[in-house]
Amino acid sequence: MVKTYLKTFARMFKRHLTRLVSVFLMVLISVGFSAGIGMATDKMRYAFDDLYRRDNVSDMILRGAADLTDEAETLRGMGYEVARGGFMEFDGEAPVRLYTYPAGERDLQNKFESIEKISMPQDAPAGSLPIAVERGTNQLKSYDCGEQIELDLGGIPFRFVVTEIVKNPLHLAVRDDPSTFETEDGDGYKPLGSIFYFEGDLPFPNNNLYISVPTLKHHSDLDVASALFDTGYEQKLKTEKQKIEKALEDDLSGETPLALLTLHENFTFESYFSYTEKVETIGYVLMVVFLLVTLLVVLSTMTRLLEEERAQIACLSTLGYSPMKTLSKYFLFAVVGTVIGAAGGYFAAIGLAYIVYVNFNWNYAMPPFPAHISIAFFMIVAAIILVCTLAATLIAGLKMTRQLPSMLLRPKSPKPGKKVILERIPLLWNRISFKYKSTLRNVLRFKTRFFMTVTAVMASTALVLAGLAVLDCCIFQNIGTIAMIVVAVVVLVFAALLNAVVIYTLTNINISERNRELATLMVLGYHEREISLYVYREIYITSAVGILFGLPFGALLCMFVFSLMAFGSLATISWYVWLVAPLMSLFFTFLVTLMLRRKVVKIDMNASLKAVE
Protein backbone atom coordinates (compact mmCIF):
# COMPACT_ATOMS: atom_id res chain seq x y z
CA MET A 1 0.00 0.00 0.00
CA VAL A 2 2.83 2.36 0.89
CA LYS A 3 4.53 1.68 -2.45
CA THR A 4 1.29 2.43 -4.30
CA TYR A 5 0.84 5.62 -2.31
CA LEU A 6 4.33 6.77 -3.22
CA LYS A 7 3.60 6.17 -6.90
CA THR A 8 0.76 8.68 -6.70
CA PHE A 9 3.32 11.38 -5.94
CA ALA A 10 5.09 10.96 -9.26
CA ARG A 11 1.82 10.68 -11.16
CA MET A 12 0.45 13.84 -9.57
CA PHE A 13 3.58 15.86 -10.43
CA LYS A 14 3.49 14.56 -14.00
CA ARG A 15 -0.23 15.22 -14.41
CA HIS A 16 -0.02 18.76 -12.98
CA LEU A 17 3.41 19.74 -14.33
CA THR A 18 2.02 22.87 -16.00
CA ARG A 19 0.58 24.07 -12.71
CA LEU A 20 3.83 23.34 -10.93
CA VAL A 21 5.67 25.47 -13.49
CA SER A 22 3.10 28.25 -13.03
CA VAL A 23 3.61 28.25 -9.27
CA PHE A 24 7.36 28.26 -9.81
CA LEU A 25 7.21 31.24 -12.19
CA MET A 26 4.83 33.25 -9.99
CA VAL A 27 7.02 32.78 -6.92
CA LEU A 28 10.23 33.43 -8.87
CA ILE A 29 8.95 36.75 -10.23
CA SER A 30 7.53 37.93 -6.91
CA VAL A 31 10.54 36.89 -4.82
CA GLY A 32 13.00 38.05 -7.47
CA PHE A 33 11.57 41.56 -7.58
CA SER A 34 10.80 42.03 -3.88
CA ALA A 35 14.05 40.54 -2.58
CA GLY A 36 16.08 42.13 -5.40
CA ILE A 37 15.01 45.67 -4.56
CA GLY A 38 15.56 44.97 -0.86
CA MET A 39 19.01 43.50 -1.52
CA ALA A 40 19.93 46.46 -3.74
CA THR A 41 19.23 49.01 -1.00
CA ASP A 42 21.06 46.91 1.58
CA LYS A 43 24.09 46.51 -0.71
CA MET A 44 24.19 50.25 -1.37
CA ARG A 45 24.11 50.99 2.35
CA TYR A 46 26.73 48.35 3.07
CA ALA A 47 28.98 49.92 0.43
CA PHE A 48 28.82 53.46 1.79
CA ASP A 49 29.02 52.29 5.40
CA ASP A 50 32.25 50.44 4.55
CA LEU A 51 33.50 53.55 2.75
CA TYR A 52 32.59 55.71 5.76
CA ARG A 53 34.74 53.55 8.06
CA ARG A 54 37.58 52.76 5.65
CA ASP A 55 38.21 56.35 4.59
CA ASN A 56 37.41 57.80 8.04
CA VAL A 57 34.78 60.13 6.58
CA SER A 58 34.08 63.17 8.76
CA ASP A 59 30.87 63.10 10.76
CA MET A 60 30.85 66.90 11.00
CA ILE A 61 32.64 69.89 9.49
CA LEU A 62 33.10 73.15 11.39
CA ARG A 63 33.40 76.02 8.93
CA GLY A 64 34.11 79.70 9.56
CA ALA A 65 35.80 82.76 8.11
CA ALA A 66 38.89 82.82 10.34
CA ASP A 67 41.54 80.36 11.44
CA LEU A 68 40.09 77.62 13.71
CA THR A 69 43.28 76.26 15.26
CA ASP A 70 42.14 77.07 18.84
CA GLU A 71 38.80 75.37 18.27
CA ALA A 72 40.66 72.33 16.96
CA GLU A 73 42.55 72.00 20.24
CA THR A 74 39.33 72.34 22.22
CA LEU A 75 37.65 69.55 20.25
CA ARG A 76 40.67 67.26 20.48
CA GLY A 77 40.56 67.72 24.24
CA MET A 78 36.94 66.49 24.17
CA GLY A 79 38.03 63.22 22.54
CA TYR A 80 37.19 63.98 18.90
CA GLU A 81 39.46 63.25 15.95
CA VAL A 82 40.09 66.60 14.24
CA ALA A 83 41.89 67.56 11.04
CA ARG A 84 42.44 71.16 9.96
CA GLY A 85 41.98 72.56 6.51
CA GLY A 86 41.15 75.58 4.40
CA PHE A 87 38.23 76.15 2.06
CA MET A 88 37.89 78.68 -0.74
CA GLU A 89 35.72 78.98 -3.84
CA PHE A 90 36.09 81.15 -6.91
CA ASP A 91 32.97 82.19 -8.79
CA GLY A 92 32.68 81.92 -12.51
CA GLU A 93 30.79 80.12 -15.23
CA ALA A 94 32.16 76.90 -13.71
CA PRO A 95 33.08 77.65 -10.05
CA VAL A 96 36.39 76.34 -8.74
CA ARG A 97 36.87 75.00 -5.19
CA LEU A 98 40.22 74.83 -3.42
CA TYR A 99 40.85 72.77 -0.28
CA THR A 100 44.09 73.31 1.64
CA TYR A 101 45.62 71.23 4.42
CA PRO A 102 48.51 71.84 6.82
CA ALA A 103 51.41 69.49 6.14
CA GLY A 104 50.63 65.94 7.30
CA GLU A 105 46.90 66.48 7.95
CA ARG A 106 45.40 65.78 4.52
CA ASP A 107 44.91 62.06 5.05
CA LEU A 108 43.83 62.11 8.68
CA GLN A 109 40.21 62.12 7.54
CA ASN A 110 38.34 61.72 4.24
CA LYS A 111 41.24 59.71 2.89
CA PHE A 112 41.74 60.20 -0.82
CA GLU A 113 42.08 57.41 -3.32
CA SER A 114 45.07 58.24 -5.48
CA ILE A 115 44.27 57.50 -9.13
CA GLU A 116 47.51 58.83 -10.66
CA LYS A 117 50.57 60.45 -9.12
CA ILE A 118 53.88 61.85 -10.40
CA SER A 119 56.86 63.68 -8.93
CA MET A 120 57.21 67.41 -9.49
CA PRO A 121 58.52 67.81 -13.08
CA GLN A 122 62.06 69.12 -13.28
CA ASP A 123 61.08 71.50 -16.08
CA ALA A 124 58.28 73.08 -14.05
CA PRO A 125 58.40 76.91 -14.00
CA ALA A 126 60.23 78.40 -11.05
CA GLY A 127 58.01 79.00 -8.05
CA SER A 128 55.44 76.39 -9.13
CA LEU A 129 53.73 74.39 -6.39
CA PRO A 130 52.40 70.81 -6.55
CA ILE A 131 48.63 70.44 -6.41
CA ALA A 132 46.15 67.55 -6.54
CA VAL A 133 42.95 67.65 -8.57
CA GLU A 134 39.68 65.78 -8.33
CA ARG A 135 39.24 63.21 -11.13
CA GLY A 136 37.28 64.28 -14.17
CA THR A 137 33.59 63.40 -14.33
CA ASN A 138 30.54 64.33 -16.39
CA GLN A 139 30.59 67.54 -14.32
CA LEU A 140 34.20 68.17 -13.29
CA LYS A 141 36.89 69.16 -15.78
CA SER A 142 39.58 66.56 -16.49
CA TYR A 143 43.25 67.40 -15.92
CA ASP A 144 46.43 65.53 -16.74
CA CYS A 145 49.36 65.06 -14.42
CA GLY A 146 51.99 67.66 -15.30
CA GLU A 147 49.40 70.21 -16.45
CA GLN A 148 49.96 73.80 -15.23
CA ILE A 149 47.23 75.79 -13.48
CA GLU A 150 47.09 79.43 -12.35
CA LEU A 151 44.87 80.58 -9.46
CA ASP A 152 44.45 84.07 -8.00
CA LEU A 153 44.48 83.71 -4.19
CA GLY A 154 43.62 86.93 -2.40
CA GLY A 155 44.97 89.05 -5.23
CA ILE A 156 48.20 87.08 -5.47
CA PRO A 157 48.64 84.87 -8.57
CA PHE A 158 49.94 81.36 -7.88
CA ARG A 159 51.21 78.85 -10.40
CA PHE A 160 50.54 75.17 -9.70
CA VAL A 161 51.43 71.91 -11.43
CA VAL A 162 49.08 68.91 -11.21
CA THR A 163 51.06 66.10 -9.59
CA GLU A 164 48.18 63.88 -8.45
CA ILE A 165 44.66 62.94 -9.51
CA VAL A 166 42.53 61.80 -6.58
CA LYS A 167 39.04 60.71 -5.59
CA ASN A 168 37.65 62.36 -2.46
CA PRO A 169 34.96 60.35 -0.59
CA LEU A 170 33.08 63.62 -0.02
CA HIS A 171 32.84 64.19 -3.78
CA LEU A 172 31.75 60.85 -5.24
CA ALA A 173 28.83 62.38 -7.17
CA VAL A 174 29.64 62.54 -10.87
CA ARG A 175 27.04 65.21 -11.69
CA ASP A 176 25.11 68.02 -9.99
CA ASP A 177 27.65 68.53 -7.15
CA PRO A 178 26.84 72.18 -6.23
CA SER A 179 29.05 75.12 -5.36
CA THR A 180 28.16 77.81 -2.81
CA PHE A 181 27.33 80.32 -5.55
CA GLU A 182 23.75 80.79 -6.69
CA THR A 183 22.74 80.88 -10.34
CA GLU A 184 21.90 84.22 -11.93
CA ASP A 185 18.17 83.56 -11.70
CA GLY A 186 18.54 82.55 -8.03
CA ASP A 187 16.86 79.24 -8.77
CA GLY A 188 19.64 77.04 -7.42
CA TYR A 189 23.40 76.69 -7.10
CA LYS A 190 25.97 76.57 -9.85
CA PRO A 191 27.61 73.16 -10.34
CA LEU A 192 31.29 72.95 -9.48
CA GLY A 193 33.69 72.97 -12.42
CA SER A 194 36.95 71.91 -10.73
CA ILE A 195 38.16 70.85 -7.28
CA PHE A 196 41.80 71.26 -6.19
CA TYR A 197 43.69 70.09 -3.09
CA PHE A 198 46.87 71.70 -1.76
CA GLU A 199 48.97 70.49 1.17
CA GLY A 200 51.13 73.23 2.67
CA ASP A 201 50.91 76.93 3.52
CA LEU A 202 48.91 79.41 1.47
CA PRO A 203 47.82 82.97 2.35
CA PHE A 204 44.41 82.15 3.75
CA PRO A 205 43.36 80.59 7.06
CA ASN A 206 42.53 77.04 8.07
CA ASN A 207 38.83 77.80 8.29
CA ASN A 208 37.67 74.16 8.10
CA LEU A 209 37.75 71.58 10.87
CA TYR A 210 36.97 67.98 9.94
CA ILE A 211 35.50 66.21 12.97
CA SER A 212 35.21 62.46 13.35
CA VAL A 213 33.42 60.82 16.30
CA PRO A 214 35.32 57.63 17.24
CA THR A 215 32.30 56.07 18.99
CA LEU A 216 30.35 56.29 15.72
CA LYS A 217 33.14 54.83 13.58
CA HIS A 218 33.63 51.81 15.82
CA HIS A 219 30.13 51.32 17.18
CA SER A 220 28.83 47.84 17.95
CA ASP A 221 25.25 48.66 18.87
CA LEU A 222 24.17 50.00 15.48
CA ASP A 223 22.95 48.02 12.48
CA VAL A 224 26.07 47.67 10.34
CA ALA A 225 23.98 47.29 7.18
CA SER A 226 22.57 50.80 7.54
CA ALA A 227 24.67 52.61 10.14
CA LEU A 228 24.84 55.86 8.23
CA PHE A 229 21.67 57.91 8.64
CA ASP A 230 19.88 55.16 10.55
CA THR A 231 18.05 55.99 13.78
CA GLY A 232 20.92 54.96 16.04
CA TYR A 233 23.49 56.96 14.09
CA GLU A 234 21.25 60.04 13.93
CA GLN A 235 20.54 60.01 17.66
CA LYS A 236 24.23 59.65 18.58
CA LEU A 237 25.26 62.29 16.05
CA LYS A 238 22.65 64.70 17.41
CA THR A 239 24.00 64.19 20.94
CA GLU A 240 27.61 64.80 19.83
CA LYS A 241 26.60 67.86 17.83
CA GLN A 242 24.89 69.35 20.88
CA LYS A 243 28.07 68.78 22.95
CA ILE A 244 30.16 70.64 20.36
CA GLU A 245 27.64 73.47 20.08
CA LYS A 246 27.69 73.89 23.84
CA ALA A 247 31.51 73.87 23.99
CA LEU A 248 31.77 76.42 21.13
CA GLU A 249 28.69 78.42 22.05
CA ASP A 250 30.47 81.78 21.97
CA ASP A 251 32.09 81.08 18.59
CA LEU A 252 28.87 79.82 16.99
CA SER A 253 26.96 82.96 18.00
CA GLY A 254 29.72 85.54 17.54
CA GLU A 255 30.02 88.34 15.01
CA THR A 256 31.41 85.92 12.45
CA PRO A 257 29.42 82.83 13.39
CA LEU A 258 30.68 79.38 12.58
CA ALA A 259 28.63 76.72 10.80
CA LEU A 260 28.58 73.15 12.10
CA LEU A 261 27.72 70.88 9.16
CA THR A 262 26.95 67.15 9.09
CA LEU A 263 26.89 64.61 6.29
CA HIS A 264 23.35 65.80 5.56
CA GLU A 265 24.92 68.98 4.16
CA ASN A 266 27.24 66.98 1.91
CA PHE A 267 25.69 66.55 -1.52
CA THR A 268 27.16 63.11 -2.24
CA PHE A 269 25.98 61.45 0.97
CA GLU A 270 22.64 63.21 1.31
CA SER A 271 21.58 62.68 -2.32
CA TYR A 272 22.87 59.09 -2.32
CA PHE A 273 20.90 58.07 0.74
CA SER A 274 17.88 59.97 -0.55
CA TYR A 275 17.94 57.85 -3.70
CA THR A 276 18.38 54.61 -1.77
CA GLU A 277 15.31 55.53 0.28
CA LYS A 278 13.36 56.16 -2.93
CA VAL A 279 14.38 52.76 -4.31
CA GLU A 280 13.42 51.13 -1.02
CA THR A 281 10.06 52.94 -1.06
CA ILE A 282 9.28 51.57 -4.51
CA GLY A 283 10.25 48.12 -3.26
CA TYR A 284 8.05 48.24 -0.16
CA VAL A 285 4.96 49.57 -1.92
CA LEU A 286 5.09 47.37 -5.00
CA MET A 287 6.24 44.32 -3.00
CA VAL A 288 2.83 44.29 -1.30
CA VAL A 289 1.03 44.27 -4.64
CA PHE A 290 3.36 41.61 -6.09
CA LEU A 291 2.75 39.42 -3.04
CA LEU A 292 -1.02 39.86 -3.19
CA VAL A 293 -1.17 38.88 -6.86
CA THR A 294 1.20 35.94 -6.36
CA LEU A 295 -0.70 34.63 -3.33
CA LEU A 296 -4.02 35.03 -5.12
CA VAL A 297 -2.92 33.00 -8.14
CA VAL A 298 -0.97 30.38 -6.18
CA LEU A 299 -3.89 29.86 -3.78
CA SER A 300 -6.28 29.59 -6.72
CA THR A 301 -3.96 27.02 -8.33
CA MET A 302 -3.76 24.84 -5.22
CA THR A 303 -7.48 25.08 -4.46
CA ARG A 304 -8.46 24.05 -7.97
CA LEU A 305 -5.85 21.28 -8.01
CA LEU A 306 -7.52 19.77 -4.93
CA GLU A 307 -10.88 19.97 -6.66
CA GLU A 308 -9.52 17.98 -9.59
CA GLU A 309 -8.07 15.41 -7.17
CA ARG A 310 -11.42 14.64 -5.54
CA ALA A 311 -11.41 11.03 -6.68
CA GLN A 312 -7.83 10.45 -5.46
CA ILE A 313 -8.66 11.93 -2.06
CA ALA A 314 -11.77 9.72 -1.83
CA CYS A 315 -9.78 6.55 -2.64
CA LEU A 316 -7.11 7.33 -0.05
CA SER A 317 -9.76 8.08 2.59
CA THR A 318 -11.46 4.78 1.77
CA LEU A 319 -8.15 2.93 2.21
CA GLY A 320 -7.89 4.34 5.74
CA TYR A 321 -5.39 7.16 5.27
CA SER A 322 -5.77 9.98 7.76
CA PRO A 323 -6.61 13.49 6.46
CA MET A 324 -3.03 14.73 7.06
CA LYS A 325 -1.54 11.64 5.40
CA THR A 326 -3.88 12.12 2.45
CA LEU A 327 -2.97 15.80 2.10
CA SER A 328 0.78 15.29 2.57
CA LYS A 329 1.45 14.90 -1.15
CA TYR A 330 -0.40 18.15 -1.88
CA PHE A 331 1.68 19.89 0.77
CA LEU A 332 4.73 18.47 -0.96
CA PHE A 333 3.49 19.79 -4.31
CA ALA A 334 3.04 23.28 -2.82
CA VAL A 335 6.42 23.16 -1.06
CA VAL A 336 8.30 21.99 -4.16
CA GLY A 337 6.78 24.67 -6.39
CA THR A 338 7.33 27.43 -3.82
CA VAL A 339 10.83 26.40 -2.72
CA ILE A 340 12.14 25.94 -6.28
CA GLY A 341 10.53 29.25 -7.27
CA ALA A 342 12.04 30.97 -4.22
CA ALA A 343 15.48 29.48 -4.99
CA GLY A 344 15.26 30.79 -8.55
CA GLY A 345 13.97 34.10 -7.17
CA TYR A 346 17.02 34.39 -4.91
CA PHE A 347 19.42 34.25 -7.84
CA ALA A 348 17.18 36.60 -9.82
CA ALA A 349 17.24 38.95 -6.82
CA ILE A 350 21.04 38.93 -6.68
CA GLY A 351 21.17 39.74 -10.39
CA LEU A 352 18.59 42.51 -9.99
CA ALA A 353 20.44 43.98 -6.99
CA TYR A 354 23.68 44.01 -9.00
CA ILE A 355 22.00 45.72 -11.97
CA VAL A 356 20.54 48.45 -9.77
CA TYR A 357 23.83 48.88 -7.89
CA VAL A 358 25.99 49.09 -11.01
CA ASN A 359 23.69 51.64 -12.62
CA PHE A 360 24.19 53.99 -9.69
CA ASN A 361 27.64 54.52 -11.23
CA TRP A 362 25.90 56.89 -13.61
CA ASN A 363 25.54 59.26 -10.67
CA TYR A 364 28.20 58.22 -8.17
CA ALA A 365 31.68 56.69 -8.18
CA MET A 366 30.40 53.56 -6.49
CA PRO A 367 32.68 51.39 -4.33
CA PRO A 368 33.03 47.72 -5.42
CA PHE A 369 29.86 45.62 -5.08
CA PRO A 370 29.98 44.55 -1.39
CA ALA A 371 30.23 40.88 -0.48
CA HIS A 372 28.00 41.24 2.58
CA ILE A 373 25.18 38.70 2.63
CA SER A 374 21.72 40.28 2.60
CA ILE A 375 18.86 37.79 2.76
CA ALA A 376 16.34 39.48 5.07
CA PHE A 377 13.95 40.52 2.27
CA PHE A 378 14.31 37.13 0.58
CA MET A 379 13.51 35.16 3.73
CA ILE A 380 10.50 37.34 4.58
CA VAL A 381 8.92 37.18 1.13
CA ALA A 382 9.57 33.46 0.60
CA ALA A 383 8.26 32.61 4.09
CA ILE A 384 5.05 34.62 3.55
CA ILE A 385 4.29 32.86 0.26
CA LEU A 386 5.10 29.40 1.63
CA VAL A 387 3.07 29.80 4.84
CA CYS A 388 0.03 31.22 3.04
CA THR A 389 0.15 28.51 0.37
CA LEU A 390 0.39 25.70 2.91
CA ALA A 391 -2.36 27.26 5.03
CA ALA A 392 -4.70 27.51 2.03
CA THR A 393 -3.90 23.93 1.00
CA LEU A 394 -4.62 22.74 4.54
CA ILE A 395 -7.93 24.61 4.83
CA ALA A 396 -9.21 23.52 1.41
CA GLY A 397 -7.92 19.98 1.92
CA LEU A 398 -9.48 19.46 5.38
CA LYS A 399 -12.78 20.74 4.08
CA MET A 400 -12.64 18.12 1.35
CA THR A 401 -11.49 15.20 3.53
CA ARG A 402 -14.43 15.78 5.87
CA GLN A 403 -16.80 14.80 3.08
CA LEU A 404 -17.85 11.18 2.58
CA PRO A 405 -15.74 9.26 0.02
CA SER A 406 -18.95 8.43 -1.89
CA MET A 407 -19.60 12.16 -2.34
CA LEU A 408 -16.04 12.85 -3.47
CA LEU A 409 -16.14 10.04 -6.04
CA ARG A 410 -18.97 11.80 -7.80
CA PRO A 411 -18.19 14.79 -9.98
CA LYS A 412 -18.85 18.09 -8.29
CA SER A 413 -22.42 19.17 -8.92
CA PRO A 414 -22.65 21.79 -11.64
CA LYS A 415 -23.52 25.28 -10.55
CA PRO A 416 -27.32 25.67 -10.78
CA GLY A 417 -28.51 27.69 -13.72
CA LYS A 418 -30.01 31.08 -12.99
CA LYS A 419 -30.32 34.46 -14.55
CA VAL A 420 -27.24 36.65 -14.56
CA ILE A 421 -27.55 40.34 -13.81
CA LEU A 422 -27.57 41.37 -17.48
CA GLU A 423 -30.62 39.19 -18.15
CA ARG A 424 -32.57 41.45 -15.81
CA ILE A 425 -32.02 44.31 -18.26
CA PRO A 426 -34.15 43.22 -21.27
CA LEU A 427 -33.38 46.34 -23.29
CA LEU A 428 -29.70 45.34 -23.31
CA TRP A 429 -29.96 41.54 -23.12
CA ASN A 430 -32.37 41.15 -26.06
CA ARG A 431 -29.95 42.92 -28.38
CA ILE A 432 -27.10 40.49 -27.67
CA SER A 433 -26.55 37.53 -30.02
CA PHE A 434 -26.81 33.96 -28.71
CA LYS A 435 -23.07 33.25 -28.71
CA TYR A 436 -22.36 36.32 -26.61
CA LYS A 437 -25.25 35.49 -24.28
CA SER A 438 -23.64 32.09 -23.70
CA THR A 439 -20.26 33.72 -23.06
CA LEU A 440 -21.65 36.26 -20.62
CA ARG A 441 -23.54 33.57 -18.71
CA ASN A 442 -20.32 31.56 -18.32
CA VAL A 443 -18.39 34.63 -17.21
CA LEU A 444 -20.92 35.89 -14.67
CA ARG A 445 -22.24 32.60 -13.26
CA PHE A 446 -18.90 31.51 -11.84
CA LYS A 447 -18.39 34.48 -9.54
CA THR A 448 -15.34 33.14 -7.68
CA ARG A 449 -13.45 32.39 -10.87
CA PHE A 450 -14.48 35.76 -12.32
CA PHE A 451 -13.41 37.62 -9.16
CA MET A 452 -10.03 35.86 -8.96
CA THR A 453 -9.18 36.58 -12.59
CA VAL A 454 -10.38 40.19 -12.52
CA THR A 455 -8.52 40.94 -9.29
CA ALA A 456 -5.27 39.39 -10.50
CA VAL A 457 -5.39 41.16 -13.89
CA MET A 458 -6.39 44.42 -12.17
CA ALA A 459 -3.41 44.31 -9.80
CA SER A 460 -0.89 43.31 -12.48
CA THR A 461 -2.20 46.04 -14.82
CA ALA A 462 -1.83 48.55 -11.98
CA LEU A 463 1.78 47.47 -11.51
CA VAL A 464 2.49 47.96 -15.22
CA LEU A 465 0.89 51.42 -15.05
CA ALA A 466 2.96 52.34 -11.97
CA GLY A 467 6.18 51.19 -13.66
CA LEU A 468 5.38 53.19 -16.81
CA ALA A 469 4.42 56.26 -14.77
CA VAL A 470 7.65 56.29 -12.77
CA LEU A 471 9.67 55.70 -15.95
CA ASP A 472 7.81 58.54 -17.70
CA CYS A 473 8.52 60.95 -14.85
CA CYS A 474 12.20 60.01 -14.75
CA ILE A 475 12.82 60.25 -18.48
CA PHE A 476 10.37 62.59 -20.11
CA GLN A 477 9.66 64.85 -17.13
CA ASN A 478 13.40 65.01 -16.31
CA ILE A 479 12.87 63.91 -12.71
CA GLY A 480 15.30 61.53 -11.03
CA THR A 481 18.52 59.94 -12.29
CA ILE A 482 19.73 57.20 -14.60
CA ALA A 483 19.72 54.85 -11.61
CA MET A 484 16.07 55.68 -10.92
CA ILE A 485 15.28 55.11 -14.59
CA VAL A 486 16.84 51.64 -14.32
CA VAL A 487 14.73 50.91 -11.24
CA ALA A 488 11.61 52.03 -13.11
CA VAL A 489 12.53 49.76 -16.05
CA VAL A 490 13.04 46.86 -13.63
CA VAL A 491 9.61 47.48 -12.09
CA LEU A 492 8.06 47.57 -15.55
CA VAL A 493 9.76 44.36 -16.71
CA PHE A 494 8.80 42.38 -13.61
CA ALA A 495 5.27 43.77 -13.66
CA ALA A 496 4.90 42.80 -17.31
CA LEU A 497 6.20 39.28 -16.62
CA LEU A 498 3.82 38.94 -13.68
CA ASN A 499 0.96 40.15 -15.86
CA ALA A 500 1.73 37.55 -18.53
CA VAL A 501 2.13 34.67 -16.06
CA VAL A 502 -1.09 35.63 -14.22
CA ILE A 503 -3.17 35.64 -17.38
CA TYR A 504 -1.59 32.41 -18.63
CA THR A 505 -2.03 30.55 -15.33
CA LEU A 506 -5.63 31.54 -14.70
CA THR A 507 -6.62 30.91 -18.32
CA ASN A 508 -4.90 27.54 -18.33
CA ILE A 509 -6.74 26.55 -15.14
CA ASN A 510 -10.01 27.70 -16.66
CA ILE A 511 -9.49 25.50 -19.75
CA SER A 512 -8.37 22.49 -17.68
CA GLU A 513 -11.52 22.69 -15.55
CA ARG A 514 -13.74 22.69 -18.64
CA ASN A 515 -12.28 19.85 -20.68
CA ARG A 516 -15.53 17.90 -20.57
CA GLU A 517 -17.62 20.91 -21.50
CA LEU A 518 -15.42 21.75 -24.49
CA ALA A 519 -15.19 18.10 -25.57
CA THR A 520 -18.99 17.87 -25.49
CA LEU A 521 -19.24 20.92 -27.75
CA MET A 522 -16.87 19.22 -30.18
CA VAL A 523 -19.04 16.11 -30.20
CA LEU A 524 -22.03 18.33 -30.95
CA GLY A 525 -20.31 19.59 -34.09
CA TYR A 526 -18.48 22.75 -33.07
CA HIS A 527 -15.44 23.42 -35.27
CA GLU A 528 -11.99 24.15 -33.84
CA ARG A 529 -12.32 27.86 -34.62
CA GLU A 530 -15.71 28.04 -32.90
CA ILE A 531 -14.39 26.22 -29.83
CA SER A 532 -11.38 28.57 -29.64
CA LEU A 533 -13.53 31.67 -29.96
CA TYR A 534 -15.94 30.25 -27.37
CA VAL A 535 -13.09 30.24 -24.84
CA TYR A 536 -11.29 33.36 -26.09
CA ARG A 537 -14.36 35.56 -25.74
CA GLU A 538 -14.51 34.74 -22.03
CA ILE A 539 -10.79 35.40 -21.63
CA TYR A 540 -10.94 38.77 -23.36
CA ILE A 541 -14.05 39.91 -21.49
CA THR A 542 -12.64 38.95 -18.09
CA SER A 543 -9.26 40.50 -18.88
CA ALA A 544 -10.91 43.68 -20.20
CA VAL A 545 -12.86 44.07 -16.96
CA GLY A 546 -9.66 43.54 -14.96
CA ILE A 547 -7.85 46.12 -17.08
CA LEU A 548 -10.65 48.68 -16.64
CA PHE A 549 -10.48 48.29 -12.86
CA GLY A 550 -6.69 48.24 -13.05
CA LEU A 551 -6.48 51.81 -14.38
CA PRO A 552 -8.07 53.55 -11.35
CA PHE A 553 -6.28 51.16 -8.99
CA GLY A 554 -3.03 51.94 -10.82
CA ALA A 555 -3.74 55.67 -10.47
CA LEU A 556 -4.09 55.25 -6.70
CA LEU A 557 -0.88 53.21 -6.64
CA CYS A 558 0.94 55.93 -8.60
CA MET A 559 -0.33 58.62 -6.23
CA PHE A 560 0.91 56.61 -3.25
CA VAL A 561 4.34 56.00 -4.81
CA PHE A 562 4.72 59.65 -5.85
CA SER A 563 3.77 60.93 -2.41
CA LEU A 564 6.30 58.66 -0.69
CA MET A 565 9.06 59.44 -3.18
CA ALA A 566 8.36 63.19 -3.14
CA PHE A 567 8.38 63.62 -6.92
CA GLY A 568 5.94 63.33 -9.79
CA SER A 569 2.16 63.50 -9.83
CA LEU A 570 -0.76 62.13 -11.82
CA ALA A 571 -0.98 65.42 -13.69
CA THR A 572 2.60 65.05 -14.99
CA ILE A 573 2.06 61.55 -16.40
CA SER A 574 2.04 61.64 -20.20
CA TRP A 575 -1.24 60.74 -21.87
CA TYR A 576 0.19 57.76 -23.73
CA VAL A 577 1.07 56.00 -20.45
CA TRP A 578 -2.65 55.53 -19.80
CA LEU A 579 -2.95 53.96 -23.26
CA VAL A 580 0.18 51.80 -23.23
CA ALA A 581 -0.55 50.10 -19.88
CA PRO A 582 -3.91 48.53 -20.93
CA LEU A 583 -2.56 47.73 -24.39
CA MET A 584 0.30 45.77 -22.82
CA SER A 585 -2.16 43.72 -20.78
CA LEU A 586 -4.27 43.09 -23.87
CA PHE A 587 -1.15 42.09 -25.78
CA PHE A 588 -0.25 39.50 -23.13
CA THR A 589 -3.82 38.22 -23.21
CA PHE A 590 -3.54 37.81 -26.96
CA LEU A 591 -0.24 35.94 -26.61
CA VAL A 592 -1.81 33.62 -24.03
CA THR A 593 -4.68 32.77 -26.37
CA LEU A 594 -2.17 31.88 -29.07
CA MET A 595 -0.14 29.72 -26.67
CA LEU A 596 -3.20 27.86 -25.38
CA ARG A 597 -4.97 27.34 -28.69
CA ARG A 598 -3.30 23.96 -29.16
CA LYS A 599 -4.53 22.85 -25.75
CA VAL A 600 -8.10 23.84 -26.67
CA VAL A 601 -8.27 22.18 -30.07
CA LYS A 602 -6.46 19.00 -28.95
CA ILE A 603 -9.04 18.11 -26.28
CA ASP A 604 -10.02 14.43 -26.53
CA MET A 605 -13.68 14.23 -27.55
CA ASN A 606 -13.97 10.79 -25.93
CA ALA A 607 -13.65 12.55 -22.60
CA SER A 608 -17.22 13.81 -22.95
CA LEU A 609 -18.52 10.26 -23.42
CA LYS A 610 -16.78 9.16 -20.22
CA ALA A 611 -18.32 11.92 -18.14
CA VAL A 612 -20.45 10.75 -15.23
CA GLU A 613 -23.85 12.34 -15.66
Buried (B, 14 or more C-beta within 10 A) or exposed (E): EEEEBEEBEEEBBEBBEBBBBBBBBBBBBBBBBBBBBBBBBBBBBBBBBBBBBEBBBBBBBBBBEBBBEEBBEBBEEEEBBBBBBBBBBBEEEBBBBBBBBBEEBBBBBBBBBEBEEBEEBEEBEEEBBBBBBBBBBEBBBEBEBEEBBEBEBEEEEBBBBBBBBBBBBBBBBBBBBBBEBEEEEEEEBBBBBBBBBBBEEBEBBBBBBBBBBEBBBEBEEBEBBBBBBBEBBEEBBEEBBEBBBEBBEEBBEEEEEBEBBBBEEBBBBBBBBEBBBBBBBBBBBBBEBBBBBBBBBBBBBBBBBBEBBBEBBBBBBEEEBEBEEBBBBBBEBBBBBBBBBBBBBBEBBBEBBBBBBEBBEBBBBBBEBBEBEBBEBBEBBBEBBBEBBBEBBBEBBEEBBEEEBEEBBEEEEEEEEEEBEBBEEEEEBEEBEEEEBBBBBBBBBBEEBBEBBBBBBBBBBBBBBBBBBBBBBBBEBEBBBBBBBBBBBBBBBBBBBBBBBBBBBBBBBBBBBBBBBBBBBBEEEBEEEEBBBBBBBBBBBBBBBBBBBBBEBBBEBBBBBBEBBEBBEEEBBBEEBBEBBBEBBBBBBBEBBEEBBEBBBEBEEEBBEEEEE
